[in-house]
Amino acid sequence: MLISKNPQELPTMVNQMHPESHRIELKMNKAKTKTMFSNIAQAPKIEVENEELETVQRYIYLGQMIQNNGSQEKELKRRVMMAWSKFGKLSKYLQDTKLPLCLKKKIFTQCVLPP
C-alpha cells in the first residue's frame, strides 16, 4: 500500500516501486492493483507499462473494506452478512438435539463471533 498526502506524487511512487519490485523478483499484478483517492482529491492517471490502473471507491485490504469517504457502514453490513453466512453453515450442528447447549454456545462463539 502506498500512501501520499499529495496525489500528484503517487504516479512517481508507483513507477519507482515497479522496477524495484522486479529487481527482487516480485511482479506487480496490474489487474489487482487499484488506486483510491479521497473525495476531495483530484485523482491523477496512474499507468504501469502503459496500462492505466483502475481507480476504485472502495476495496478490501487485509480483510477489511476501506472506502474513500471514510464510512464504515458497508464494512459493518459486510461483516454481519459474513457472520450470518457462517451461522447458516453451522446451523445443522446448532440445531442438533444431541449436542449439549454449552457445546453449541462454544461453536457459535468460536466460529461466528469476531475475535
PDB file as gemmi writes it, atoms N, CA and C in Angstrom:
CRYST1    1.000    1.000    1.000  90.00  90.00  90.00 P 1                      
ATOM      1  N   MET A   1       0.853  -1.160   0.000  1.00  0.00           N  
ATOM      2  CA  MET A   1       0.000   0.000   0.000  1.00  0.00           C  
ATOM      3  C   MET A   1       0.899   1.222   0.000  1.00  0.00           C  
ATOM      4  N   LEU A   2       0.634   2.114  -0.927  1.00  0.00           N  
ATOM      5  CA  LEU A   2       1.349   3.380  -0.992  1.00  0.00           C  
ATOM      6  C   LEU A   2       0.392   4.483  -0.572  1.00  0.00           C  
ATOM      7  N   ILE A   3       0.855   5.368   0.293  1.00  0.00           N  
ATOM      8  CA  ILE A   3       0.018   6.456   0.789  1.00  0.00           C  
ATOM      9  C   ILE A   3       0.779   7.761   0.608  1.00  0.00           C  
ATOM     10  N   SER A   4       0.049   8.774   0.157  1.00  0.00           N  
ATOM     11  CA  SER A   4       0.664  10.080  -0.013  1.00  0.00           C  
ATOM     12  C   SER A   4      -0.339  11.174   0.320  1.00  0.00           C  
ATOM     13  N   LYS A   5       0.141  12.260   0.923  1.00  0.00           N  
ATOM     14  CA  LYS A   5      -0.723  13.421   1.163  1.00  0.00           C  
ATOM     15  C   LYS A   5      -0.976  14.164  -0.141  1.00  0.00           C  
ATOM     16  N   ASN A   6      -0.037  14.061  -1.063  1.00  0.00           N  
ATOM     17  CA  ASN A   6      -0.146  14.742  -2.348  1.00  0.00           C  
ATOM     18  C   ASN A   6      -0.410  13.697  -3.436  1.00  0.00           C  
ATOM     19  N   PRO A   7      -1.627  13.666  -4.010  1.00  0.00           N  
ATOM     20  CA  PRO A   7      -1.948  12.647  -5.017  1.00  0.00           C  
ATOM     21  C   PRO A   7      -1.064  12.723  -6.251  1.00  0.00           C  
ATOM     22  N   GLN A   8      -0.485  13.884  -6.519  1.00  0.00           N  
ATOM     23  CA  GLN A   8       0.371  14.020  -7.706  1.00  0.00           C  
ATOM     24  C   GLN A   8       1.694  13.261  -7.542  1.00  0.00           C  
ATOM     25  N   GLU A   9       2.050  12.889  -6.308  1.00  0.00           N  
ATOM     26  CA  GLU A   9       3.274  12.117  -6.065  1.00  0.00           C  
ATOM     27  C   GLU A   9       3.095  10.628  -6.369  1.00  0.00           C  
ATOM     28  N   LEU A  10       1.864  10.151  -6.344  1.00  0.00           N  
ATOM     29  CA  LEU A  10       1.625   8.710  -6.466  1.00  0.00           C  
ATOM     30  C   LEU A  10       2.101   8.101  -7.780  1.00  0.00           C  
ATOM     31  N   PRO A  11       1.884   8.729  -8.937  1.00  0.00           N  
ATOM     32  CA  PRO A  11       2.424   8.114 -10.163  1.00  0.00           C  
ATOM     33  C   PRO A  11       3.930   7.892 -10.091  1.00  0.00           C  
ATOM     34  N   THR A  12       4.645   8.856  -9.530  1.00  0.00           N  
ATOM     35  CA  THR A  12       6.095   8.718  -9.379  1.00  0.00           C  
ATOM     36  C   THR A  12       6.427   7.575  -8.426  1.00  0.00           C  
ATOM     37  N   MET A  13       5.704   7.502  -7.317  1.00  0.00           N  
ATOM     38  CA  MET A  13       5.949   6.438  -6.340  1.00  0.00           C  
ATOM     39  C   MET A  13       5.719   5.061  -6.961  1.00  0.00           C  
ATOM     40  N   VAL A  14       4.618   4.917  -7.702  1.00  0.00           N  
ATOM     41  CA  VAL A  14       4.308   3.626  -8.338  1.00  0.00           C  
ATOM     42  C   VAL A  14       5.370   3.278  -9.369  1.00  0.00           C  
ATOM     43  N   ASN A  15       5.775   4.256 -10.161  1.00  0.00           N  
ATOM     44  CA  ASN A  15       6.773   3.991 -11.192  1.00  0.00           C  
ATOM     45  C   ASN A  15       8.170   3.761 -10.635  1.00  0.00           C  
ATOM     46  N   GLN A  16       8.428   4.171  -9.412  1.00  0.00           N  
ATOM     47  CA  GLN A  16       9.688   3.822  -8.746  1.00  0.00           C  
ATOM     48  C   GLN A  16       9.603   2.434  -8.131  1.00  0.00           C  
ATOM     49  N   MET A  17       8.424   2.087  -7.606  1.00  0.00           N  
ATOM     50  CA  MET A  17       8.247   0.791  -6.971  1.00  0.00           C  
ATOM     51  C   MET A  17       8.281  -0.353  -7.988  1.00  0.00           C  
ATOM     52  N   HIS A  18       7.719  -0.118  -9.154  1.00  0.00           N  
ATOM     53  CA  HIS A  18       7.604  -1.178 -10.158  1.00  0.00           C  
ATOM     54  C   HIS A  18       8.963  -1.794 -10.533  1.00  0.00           C  
ATOM     55  N   PRO A  19       9.973  -1.016 -10.961  1.00  0.00           N  
ATOM     56  CA  PRO A  19      11.264  -1.646 -11.287  1.00  0.00           C  
ATOM     57  C   PRO A  19      11.982  -2.226 -10.071  1.00  0.00           C  
ATOM     58  N   GLU A  20      11.787  -1.597  -8.912  1.00  0.00           N  
ATOM     59  CA  GLU A  20      12.418  -2.130  -7.698  1.00  0.00           C  
ATOM     60  C   GLU A  20      11.841  -3.493  -7.331  1.00  0.00           C  
ATOM     61  N   SER A  21      10.541  -3.662  -7.523  1.00  0.00           N  
ATOM     62  CA  SER A  21       9.939  -4.961  -7.226  1.00  0.00           C  
ATOM     63  C   SER A  21      10.453  -6.024  -8.201  1.00  0.00           C  
ATOM     64  N   HIS A  22      10.654  -5.649  -9.460  1.00  0.00           N  
ATOM     65  CA  HIS A  22      11.240  -6.594 -10.430  1.00  0.00           C  
ATOM     66  C   HIS A  22      12.662  -6.984 -10.028  1.00  0.00           C  
ATOM     67  N   ARG A  23      13.388  -6.023  -9.479  1.00  0.00           N  
ATOM     68  CA  ARG A  23      14.779  -6.265  -9.078  1.00  0.00           C  
ATOM     69  C   ARG A  23      14.863  -7.371  -8.030  1.00  0.00           C  
ATOM     70  N   ILE A  24      13.847  -7.460  -7.154  1.00  0.00           N  
ATOM     71  CA  ILE A  24      13.857  -8.514  -6.138  1.00  0.00           C  
ATOM     72  C   ILE A  24      12.901  -9.655  -6.499  1.00  0.00           C  
ATOM     73  N   GLU A  25      12.622  -9.735  -7.806  1.00  0.00           N  
ATOM     74  CA  GLU A  25      11.842 -10.829  -8.395  1.00  0.00           C  
ATOM     75  C   GLU A  25      10.390 -10.884  -7.921  1.00  0.00           C  
ATOM     76  N   LEU A  26       9.801  -9.718  -7.715  1.00  0.00           N  
ATOM     77  CA  LEU A  26       8.374  -9.614  -7.444  1.00  0.00           C  
ATOM     78  C   LEU A  26       7.723  -8.968  -8.655  1.00  0.00           C  
ATOM     79  N   LYS A  27       6.524  -9.417  -8.974  1.00  0.00           N  
ATOM     80  CA  LYS A  27       5.842  -8.872 -10.132  1.00  0.00           C  
ATOM     81  C   LYS A  27       4.511  -8.261  -9.697  1.00  0.00           C  
ATOM     82  N   MET A  28       4.276  -7.035 -10.110  1.00  0.00           N  
ATOM     83  CA  MET A  28       3.031  -6.346  -9.790  1.00  0.00           C  
ATOM     84  C   MET A  28       1.911  -6.921 -10.658  1.00  0.00           C  
ATOM     85  N   ASN A  29       0.834  -7.342 -10.010  1.00  0.00           N  
ATOM     86  CA  ASN A  29      -0.340  -7.823 -10.740  1.00  0.00           C  
ATOM     87  C   ASN A  29      -1.197  -6.595 -11.048  1.00  0.00           C  
ATOM     88  N   LYS A  30      -1.105  -6.106 -12.277  1.00  0.00           N  
ATOM     89  CA  LYS A  30      -1.797  -4.867 -12.643  1.00  0.00           C  
ATOM     90  C   LYS A  30      -3.315  -5.021 -12.609  1.00  0.00           C  
ATOM     91  N   ALA A  31      -3.812  -6.227 -12.786  1.00  0.00           N  
ATOM     92  CA  ALA A  31      -5.264  -6.451 -12.724  1.00  0.00           C  
ATOM     93  C   ALA A  31      -5.785  -6.302 -11.293  1.00  0.00           C  
ATOM     94  N   LYS A  32      -4.936  -6.590 -10.315  1.00  0.00           N  
ATOM     95  CA  LYS A  32      -5.352  -6.491  -8.916  1.00  0.00           C  
ATOM     96  C   LYS A  32      -4.903  -5.199  -8.251  1.00  0.00           C  
ATOM     97  N   THR A  33      -4.054  -4.440  -8.898  1.00  0.00           N  
ATOM     98  CA  THR A  33      -3.548  -3.207  -8.333  1.00  0.00           C  
ATOM     99  C   THR A  33      -4.545  -2.088  -8.613  1.00  0.00           C  
ATOM    100  N   LYS A  34      -5.009  -1.444  -7.557  1.00  0.00           N  
ATOM    101  CA  LYS A  34      -6.036  -0.403  -7.668  1.00  0.00           C  
ATOM    102  C   LYS A  34      -5.524   0.893  -7.053  1.00  0.00           C  
ATOM    103  N   THR A  35      -6.149   1.993  -7.445  1.00  0.00           N  
ATOM    104  CA  THR A  35      -5.853   3.276  -6.823  1.00  0.00           C  
ATOM    105  C   THR A  35      -7.131   3.803  -6.194  1.00  0.00           C  
ATOM    106  N   MET A  36      -6.966   4.564  -5.117  1.00  0.00           N  
ATOM    107  CA  MET A  36      -8.120   5.143  -4.439  1.00  0.00           C  
ATOM    108  C   MET A  36      -7.703   6.494  -3.874  1.00  0.00           C  
ATOM    109  N   PHE A  37      -8.596   7.462  -3.995  1.00  0.00           N  
ATOM    110  CA  PHE A  37      -8.321   8.809  -3.538  1.00  0.00           C  
ATOM    111  C   PHE A  37      -9.486   9.289  -2.692  1.00  0.00           C  
ATOM    112  N   SER A  38      -9.227  10.229  -1.795  1.00  0.00           N  
ATOM    113  CA  SER A  38     -10.314  10.798  -1.006  1.00  0.00           C  
ATOM    114  C   SER A  38     -11.260  11.551  -1.937  1.00  0.00           C  
ATOM    115  N   ASN A  39     -12.450  11.825  -1.442  1.00  0.00           N  
ATOM    116  CA  ASN A  39     -13.451  12.526  -2.265  1.00  0.00           C  
ATOM    117  C   ASN A  39     -13.013  13.929  -2.666  1.00  0.00           C  
ATOM    118  N   ILE A  40     -12.113  14.530  -1.918  1.00  0.00           N  
ATOM    119  CA  ILE A  40     -11.715  15.907  -2.212  1.00  0.00           C  
ATOM    120  C   ILE A  40     -10.468  15.992  -3.090  1.00  0.00           C  
ATOM    121  N   ALA A  41      -9.791  14.873  -3.311  1.00  0.00           N  
ATOM    122  CA  ALA A  41      -8.553  14.888  -4.098  1.00  0.00           C  
ATOM    123  C   ALA A  41      -8.848  14.772  -5.586  1.00  0.00           C  
ATOM    124  N   GLN A  42      -8.013  15.424  -6.369  1.00  0.00           N  
ATOM    125  CA  GLN A  42      -8.067  15.291  -7.821  1.00  0.00           C  
ATOM    126  C   GLN A  42      -7.241  14.054  -8.178  1.00  0.00           C  
ATOM    127  N   ALA A  43      -7.899  13.010  -8.696  1.00  0.00           N  
ATOM    128  CA  ALA A  43      -7.234  11.728  -8.952  1.00  0.00           C  
ATOM    129  C   ALA A  43      -6.398  11.799 -10.227  1.00  0.00           C  
ATOM    130  N   PRO A  44      -5.082  11.622 -10.108  1.00  0.00           N  
ATOM    131  CA  PRO A  44      -4.254  11.597 -11.311  1.00  0.00           C  
ATOM    132  C   PRO A  44      -4.349  10.240 -12.009  1.00  0.00           C  
ATOM    133  N   LYS A  45      -4.032  10.224 -13.278  1.00  0.00           N  
ATOM    134  CA  LYS A  45      -3.982   8.978 -14.045  1.00  0.00           C  
ATOM    135  C   LYS A  45      -2.654   8.293 -13.700  1.00  0.00           C  
ATOM    136  N   ILE A  46      -2.728   7.032 -13.287  1.00  0.00           N  
ATOM    137  CA  ILE A  46      -1.515   6.292 -12.927  1.00  0.00           C  
ATOM    138  C   ILE A  46      -1.391   5.109 -13.879  1.00  0.00           C  
ATOM    139  N   GLU A  47      -0.254   5.039 -14.559  1.00  0.00           N  
ATOM    140  CA  GLU A  47       0.000   3.969 -15.521  1.00  0.00           C  
ATOM    141  C   GLU A  47       1.237   3.176 -15.126  1.00  0.00           C  
ATOM    142  N   VAL A  48       1.181   1.875 -15.412  1.00  0.00           N  
ATOM    143  CA  VAL A  48       2.330   0.989 -15.250  1.00  0.00           C  
ATOM    144  C   VAL A  48       2.459   0.224 -16.558  1.00  0.00           C  
ATOM    145  N   GLU A  49       3.607   0.358 -17.203  1.00  0.00           N  
ATOM    146  CA  GLU A  49       3.847  -0.278 -18.508  1.00  0.00           C  
ATOM    147  C   GLU A  49       2.712   0.035 -19.489  1.00  0.00           C  
ATOM    148  N   ASN A  50       2.353   1.301 -19.574  1.00  0.00           N  
ATOM    149  CA  ASN A  50       1.316   1.811 -20.481  1.00  0.00           C  
ATOM    150  C   ASN A  50      -0.079   1.259 -20.214  1.00  0.00           C  
ATOM    151  N   GLU A  51      -0.313   0.716 -19.028  1.00  0.00           N  
ATOM    152  CA  GLU A  51      -1.649   0.273 -18.630  1.00  0.00           C  
ATOM    153  C   GLU A  51      -2.104   1.136 -17.466  1.00  0.00           C  
ATOM    154  N   GLU A  52      -3.289   1.737 -17.609  1.00  0.00           N  
ATOM    155  CA  GLU A  52      -3.814   2.587 -16.546  1.00  0.00           C  
ATOM    156  C   GLU A  52      -4.372   1.719 -15.420  1.00  0.00           C  
ATOM    157  N   LEU A  53      -4.001   2.060 -14.193  1.00  0.00           N  
ATOM    158  CA  LEU A  53      -4.519   1.341 -13.033  1.00  0.00           C  
ATOM    159  C   LEU A  53      -5.933   1.823 -12.745  1.00  0.00           C  
ATOM    160  N   GLU A  54      -6.796   0.882 -12.368  1.00  0.00           N  
ATOM    161  CA  GLU A  54      -8.193   1.196 -12.085  1.00  0.00           C  
ATOM    162  C   GLU A  54      -8.311   2.003 -10.791  1.00  0.00           C  
ATOM    163  N   THR A  55      -9.148   3.034 -10.822  1.00  0.00           N  
ATOM    164  CA  THR A  55      -9.447   3.818  -9.626  1.00  0.00           C  
ATOM    165  C   THR A  55     -10.770   3.332  -9.059  1.00  0.00           C  
ATOM    166  N   VAL A  56     -10.785   3.030  -7.755  1.00  0.00           N  
ATOM    167  CA  VAL A  56     -11.980   2.479  -7.105  1.00  0.00           C  
ATOM    168  C   VAL A  56     -12.422   3.380  -5.956  1.00  0.00           C  
ATOM    169  N   GLN A  57     -13.672   3.218  -5.541  1.00  0.00           N  
ATOM    170  CA  GLN A  57     -14.223   3.959  -4.407  1.00  0.00           C  
ATOM    171  C   GLN A  57     -14.004   3.217  -3.101  1.00  0.00           C  
ATOM    172  N   ARG A  58     -13.848   1.880  -3.196  1.00  0.00           N  
ATOM    173  CA  ARG A  58     -13.610   1.058  -2.005  1.00  0.00           C  
ATOM    174  C   ARG A  58     -12.899  -0.226  -2.425  1.00  0.00           C  
ATOM    175  N   TYR A  59     -12.196  -0.838  -1.469  1.00  0.00           N  
ATOM    176  CA  TYR A  59     -11.563  -2.132  -1.708  1.00  0.00           C  
ATOM    177  C   TYR A  59     -11.334  -2.815  -0.366  1.00  0.00           C  
ATOM    178  N   ILE A  60     -11.038  -4.089  -0.454  1.00  0.00           N  
ATOM    179  CA  ILE A  60     -10.787  -4.852   0.769  1.00  0.00           C  
ATOM    180  C   ILE A  60      -9.281  -5.025   0.903  1.00  0.00           C  
ATOM    181  N   TYR A  61      -8.758  -4.546   2.018  1.00  0.00           N  
ATOM    182  CA  TYR A  61      -7.330  -4.613   2.300  1.00  0.00           C  
ATOM    183  C   TYR A  61      -7.145  -5.321   3.629  1.00  0.00           C  
ATOM    184  N   LEU A  62      -6.407  -6.422   3.607  1.00  0.00           N  
ATOM    185  CA  LEU A  62      -6.175  -7.238   4.796  1.00  0.00           C  
ATOM    186  C   LEU A  62      -7.481  -7.600   5.490  1.00  0.00           C  
ATOM    187  N   GLY A  63      -8.488  -7.946   4.696  1.00  0.00           N  
ATOM    188  CA  GLY A  63      -9.757  -8.424   5.229  1.00  0.00           C  
ATOM    189  C   GLY A  63     -10.741  -7.354   5.645  1.00  0.00           C  
ATOM    190  N   GLN A  64     -10.392  -6.089   5.480  1.00  0.00           N  
ATOM    191  CA  GLN A  64     -11.303  -5.013   5.883  1.00  0.00           C  
ATOM    192  C   GLN A  64     -11.567  -4.081   4.711  1.00  0.00           C  
ATOM    193  N   MET A  65     -12.854  -3.747   4.517  1.00  0.00           N  
ATOM    194  CA  MET A  65     -13.222  -2.844   3.451  1.00  0.00           C  
ATOM    195  C   MET A  65     -12.850  -1.415   3.831  1.00  0.00           C  
ATOM    196  N   ILE A  66     -12.159  -0.755   2.913  1.00  0.00           N  
ATOM    197  CA  ILE A  66     -11.772   0.639   3.094  1.00  0.00           C  
ATOM    198  C   ILE A  66     -12.483   1.435   2.013  1.00  0.00           C  
ATOM    199  N   GLN A  67     -13.093   2.558   2.401  1.00  0.00           N  
ATOM    200  CA  GLN A  67     -13.811   3.399   1.442  1.00  0.00           C  
ATOM    201  C   GLN A  67     -13.177   4.780   1.404  1.00  0.00           C  
ATOM    202  N   ASN A  68     -13.275   5.422   0.247  1.00  0.00           N  
ATOM    203  CA  ASN A  68     -12.650   6.733   0.107  1.00  0.00           C  
ATOM    204  C   ASN A  68     -13.380   7.831   0.864  1.00  0.00           C  
ATOM    205  N   ASN A  69     -14.611   7.572   1.313  1.00  0.00           N  
ATOM    206  CA  ASN A  69     -15.334   8.591   2.084  1.00  0.00           C  
ATOM    207  C   ASN A  69     -15.211   8.376   3.593  1.00  0.00           C  
ATOM    208  N   GLY A  70     -14.493   7.338   4.017  1.00  0.00           N  
ATOM    209  CA  GLY A  70     -14.268   7.081   5.434  1.00  0.00           C  
ATOM    210  C   GLY A  70     -15.413   6.381   6.148  1.00  0.00           C  
ATOM    211  N   SER A  71     -16.515   6.133   5.463  1.00  0.00           N  
ATOM    212  CA  SER A  71     -17.668   5.485   6.085  1.00  0.00           C  
ATOM    213  C   SER A  71     -17.370   4.011   6.352  1.00  0.00           C  
ATOM    214  N   GLN A  72     -17.888   3.500   7.450  1.00  0.00           N  
ATOM    215  CA  GLN A  72     -17.718   2.086   7.795  1.00  0.00           C  
ATOM    216  C   GLN A  72     -19.023   1.315   7.675  1.00  0.00           C  
ATOM    217  N   GLU A  73     -20.089   1.960   7.186  1.00  0.00           N  
ATOM    218  CA  GLU A  73     -21.406   1.324   7.115  1.00  0.00           C  
ATOM    219  C   GLU A  73     -21.393   0.059   6.255  1.00  0.00           C  
ATOM    220  N   LYS A  74     -20.810   0.124   5.062  1.00  0.00           N  
ATOM    221  CA  LYS A  74     -20.772  -1.048   4.190  1.00  0.00           C  
ATOM    222  C   LYS A  74     -19.917  -2.163   4.784  1.00  0.00           C  
ATOM    223  N   GLU A  75     -18.842  -1.791   5.482  1.00  0.00           N  
ATOM    224  CA  GLU A  75     -17.990  -2.789   6.128  1.00  0.00           C  
ATOM    225  C   GLU A  75     -18.755  -3.500   7.233  1.00  0.00           C  
ATOM    226  N   LEU A  76     -19.520  -2.767   8.019  1.00  0.00           N  
ATOM    227  CA  LEU A  76     -20.311  -3.388   9.081  1.00  0.00           C  
ATOM    228  C   LEU A  76     -21.360  -4.329   8.498  1.00  0.00           C  
ATOM    229  N   LYS A  77     -22.041  -3.898   7.448  1.00  0.00           N  
ATOM    230  CA  LYS A  77     -23.034  -4.762   6.798  1.00  0.00           C  
ATOM    231  C   LYS A  77     -22.377  -6.014   6.231  1.00  0.00           C  
ATOM    232  N   ARG A  78     -21.194  -5.844   5.638  1.00  0.00           N  
ATOM    233  CA  ARG A  78     -20.458  -6.990   5.073  1.00  0.00           C  
ATOM    234  C   ARG A  78     -20.093  -7.981   6.166  1.00  0.00           C  
ATOM    235  N   ARG A  79     -19.627  -7.480   7.302  1.00  0.00           N  
ATOM    236  CA  ARG A  79     -19.250  -8.354   8.418  1.00  0.00           C  
ATOM    237  C   ARG A  79     -20.453  -9.094   8.990  1.00  0.00           C  
ATOM    238  N   VAL A  80     -21.593  -8.397   9.105  1.00  0.00           N  
ATOM    239  CA  VAL A  80     -22.815  -9.034   9.605  1.00  0.00           C  
ATOM    240  C   VAL A  80     -23.246 -10.141   8.650  1.00  0.00           C  
ATOM    241  N   MET A  81     -23.190  -9.876   7.337  1.00  0.00           N  
ATOM    242  CA  MET A  81     -23.567 -10.894   6.346  1.00  0.00           C  
ATOM    243  C   MET A  81     -22.622 -12.099   6.410  1.00  0.00           C  
ATOM    244  N   MET A  82     -21.336 -11.854   6.629  1.00  0.00           N  
ATOM    245  CA  MET A  82     -20.380 -12.955   6.758  1.00  0.00           C  
ATOM    246  C   MET A  82     -20.702 -13.804   7.984  1.00  0.00           C  
ATOM    247  N   ALA A  83     -21.074 -13.152   9.084  1.00  0.00           N  
ATOM    248  CA  ALA A  83     -21.418 -13.887  10.308  1.00  0.00           C  
ATOM    249  C   ALA A  83     -22.678 -14.720  10.095  1.00  0.00           C  
ATOM    250  N   TRP A  84     -23.707 -14.141   9.440  1.00  0.00           N  
ATOM    251  CA  TRP A  84     -24.932 -14.902   9.174  1.00  0.00           C  
ATOM    252  C   TRP A  84     -24.653 -16.071   8.237  1.00  0.00           C  
ATOM    253  N   SER A  85     -23.778 -15.861   7.271  1.00  0.00           N  
ATOM    254  CA  SER A  85     -23.420 -16.946   6.354  1.00  0.00           C  
ATOM    255  C   SER A  85     -22.750 -18.086   7.120  1.00  0.00           C  
ATOM    256  N   LYS A  86     -21.823 -17.751   7.975  1.00  0.00           N  
ATOM    257  CA  LYS A  86     -21.134 -18.756   8.797  1.00  0.00           C  
ATOM    258  C   LYS A  86     -22.132 -19.454   9.713  1.00  0.00           C  
ATOM    259  N   PHE A  87     -23.040 -18.671  10.299  1.00  0.00           N  
ATOM    260  CA  PHE A  87     -24.075 -19.217  11.172  1.00  0.00           C  
ATOM    261  C   PHE A  87     -24.937 -20.213  10.402  1.00  0.00           C  
ATOM    262  N   GLY A  88     -25.314 -19.860   9.171  1.00  0.00           N  
ATOM    263  CA  GLY A  88     -26.127 -20.754   8.340  1.00  0.00           C  
ATOM    264  C   GLY A  88     -25.421 -22.065   8.058  1.00  0.00           C  
ATOM    265  N   LYS A  89     -24.116 -22.010   7.818  1.00  0.00           N  
ATOM    266  CA  LYS A  89     -23.347 -23.229   7.551  1.00  0.00           C  
ATOM    267  C   LYS A  89     -23.247 -24.127   8.788  1.00  0.00           C  
ATOM    268  N   LEU A  90     -23.323 -23.512   9.955  1.00  0.00           N  
ATOM    269  CA  LEU A  90     -23.213 -24.278  11.200  1.00  0.00           C  
ATOM    270  C   LEU A  90     -24.577 -24.675  11.774  1.00  0.00           C  
ATOM    271  N   SER A  91     -25.662 -24.266  11.134  1.00  0.00           N  
ATOM    272  CA  SER A  91     -26.994 -24.479  11.716  1.00  0.00           C  
ATOM    273  C   SER A  91     -27.314 -25.946  11.956  1.00  0.00           C  
ATOM    274  N   LYS A  92     -26.804 -26.836  11.099  1.00  0.00           N  
ATOM    275  CA  LYS A  92     -27.095 -28.264  11.328  1.00  0.00           C  
ATOM    276  C   LYS A  92     -26.508 -28.746  12.653  1.00  0.00           C  
ATOM    277  N   TYR A  93     -25.370 -28.175  13.047  1.00  0.00           N  
ATOM    278  CA  TYR A  93     -24.770 -28.557  14.328  1.00  0.00           C  
ATOM    279  C   TYR A  93     -25.489 -27.874  15.493  1.00  0.00           C  
ATOM    280  N   LEU A  94     -25.861 -26.625  15.277  1.00  0.00           N  
ATOM    281  CA  LEU A  94     -26.506 -25.863  16.346  1.00  0.00           C  
ATOM    282  C   LEU A  94     -27.930 -26.327  16.610  1.00  0.00           C  
ATOM    283  N   GLN A  95     -28.563 -26.971  15.616  1.00  0.00           N  
ATOM    284  CA  GLN A  95     -29.926 -27.478  15.795  1.00  0.00           C  
ATOM    285  C   GLN A  95     -29.959 -28.938  16.240  1.00  0.00           C  
ATOM    286  N   ASP A  96     -28.799 -29.549  16.316  1.00  0.00           N  
ATOM    287  CA  ASP A  96     -28.709 -30.950  16.723  1.00  0.00           C  
ATOM    288  C   ASP A  96     -29.139 -31.080  18.190  1.00  0.00           C  
ATOM    289  N   THR A  97     -30.149 -31.875  18.425  1.00  0.00           N  
ATOM    290  CA  THR A  97     -30.679 -32.024  19.796  1.00  0.00           C  
ATOM    291  C   THR A  97     -29.752 -32.857  20.681  1.00  0.00           C  
ATOM    292  N   LYS A  98     -28.817 -33.582  20.083  1.00  0.00           N  
ATOM    293  CA  LYS A  98     -27.910 -34.416  20.873  1.00  0.00           C  
ATOM    294  C   LYS A  98     -26.743 -33.620  21.457  1.00  0.00           C  
ATOM    295  N   LEU A  99     -26.418 -32.466  20.863  1.00  0.00           N  
ATOM    296  CA  LEU A  99     -25.315 -31.658  21.375  1.00  0.00           C  
ATOM    297  C   LEU A  99     -25.781 -30.849  22.574  1.00  0.00           C  
ATOM    298  N   PRO A 100     -24.987 -30.828  23.638  1.00  0.00           N  
ATOM    299  CA  PRO A 100     -25.369 -30.012  24.798  1.00  0.00           C  
ATOM    300  C   PRO A 100     -25.282 -28.515  24.462  1.00  0.00           C  
ATOM    301  N   LEU A 101     -26.085 -27.727  25.135  1.00  0.00           N  
ATOM    302  CA  LEU A 101     -26.163 -26.290  24.885  1.00  0.00           C  
ATOM    303  C   LEU A 101     -24.799 -25.612  25.073  1.00  0.00           C  
ATOM    304  N   CYS A 102     -24.012 -26.057  26.041  1.00  0.00           N  
ATOM    305  CA  CYS A 102     -22.697 -25.441  26.276  1.00  0.00           C  
ATOM    306  C   CYS A 102     -21.773 -25.631  25.064  1.00  0.00           C  
ATOM    307  N   LEU A 103     -21.868 -26.768  24.384  1.00  0.00           N  
ATOM    308  CA  LEU A 103     -21.058 -27.021  23.192  1.00  0.00           C  
ATOM    309  C   LEU A 103     -21.556 -26.184  22.013  1.00  0.00           C  
ATOM    310  N   LYS A 104     -22.852 -26.038  21.891  1.00  0.00           N  
ATOM    311  CA  LYS A 104     -23.419 -25.185  20.834  1.00  0.00           C  
ATOM    312  C   LYS A 104     -22.959 -23.739  21.017  1.00  0.00           C  
ATOM    313  N   LYS A 105     -22.961 -23.303  22.277  1.00  0.00           N  
ATOM    314  CA  LYS A 105     -22.527 -21.940  22.575  1.00  0.00           C  
ATOM    315  C   LYS A 105     -21.054 -21.761  22.212  1.00  0.00           C  
ATOM    316  N   LYS A 106     -20.249 -22.768  22.504  1.00  0.00           N  
ATOM    317  CA  LYS A 106     -18.819 -22.700  22.184  1.00  0.00           C  
ATOM    318  C   LYS A 106     -18.604 -22.660  20.669  1.00  0.00           C  
ATOM    319  N   ILE A 107     -19.351 -23.472  19.926  1.00  0.00           N  
ATOM    320  CA  ILE A 107     -19.260 -23.471  18.450  1.00  0.00           C  
ATOM    321  C   ILE A 107     -19.624 -22.086  17.919  1.00  0.00           C  
ATOM    322  N   PHE A 108     -20.742 -21.542  18.406  1.00  0.00           N  
ATOM    323  CA  PHE A 108     -21.182 -20.210  17.951  1.00  0.00           C  
ATOM    324  C   PHE A 108     -20.148 -19.137  18.274  1.00  0.00           C  
ATOM    325  N   THR A 109     -19.645 -19.154  19.493  1.00  0.00           N  
ATOM    326  CA  THR A 109     -18.686 -18.135  19.934  1.00  0.00           C  
ATOM    327  C   THR A 109     -17.379 -18.207  19.135  1.00  0.00           C  
ATOM    328  N   GLN A 110     -16.882 -19.395  18.883  1.00  0.00           N  
ATOM    329  CA  GLN A 110     -15.588 -19.530  18.225  1.00  0.00           C  
ATOM    330  C   GLN A 110     -15.660 -19.449  16.704  1.00  0.00           C  
ATOM    331  N   CYS A 111     -16.807 -19.773  16.114  1.00  0.00           N  
ATOM    332  CA  CYS A 111     -16.897 -19.823  14.657  1.00  0.00           C  
ATOM    333  C   CYS A 111     -17.671 -18.665  14.021  1.00  0.00           C  
ATOM    334  N   VAL A 112     -18.523 -18.012  14.765  1.00  0.00           N  
ATOM    335  CA  VAL A 112     -19.365 -16.960  14.195  1.00  0.00           C  
ATOM    336  C   VAL A 112     -18.958 -15.580  14.698  1.00  0.00           C  
ATOM    337  N   LEU A 113     -18.791 -15.417  15.990  1.00  0.00           N  
ATOM    338  CA  LEU A 113     -18.467 -14.104  16.533  1.00  0.00           C  
ATOM    339  C   LEU A 113     -17.037 -13.708  16.159  1.00  0.00           C  
ATOM    340  N   PRO A 114     -16.815 -12.407  15.923  1.00  0.00           N  
ATOM    341  CA  PRO A 114     -15.442 -11.977  15.594  1.00  0.00           C  
ATOM    342  C   PRO A 114     -14.534 -12.111  16.802  1.00  0.00           C  
ATOM    343  N   PRO A 115     -13.213 -12.282  16.563  1.00  0.00           N  
ATOM    344  CA  PRO A 115     -12.272 -12.438  17.678  1.00  0.00           C  
ATOM    345  C   PRO A 115     -12.130 -11.178  18.490  1.00  0.00           C  
TER     346      PRO A 115                                                      
END                                                                             
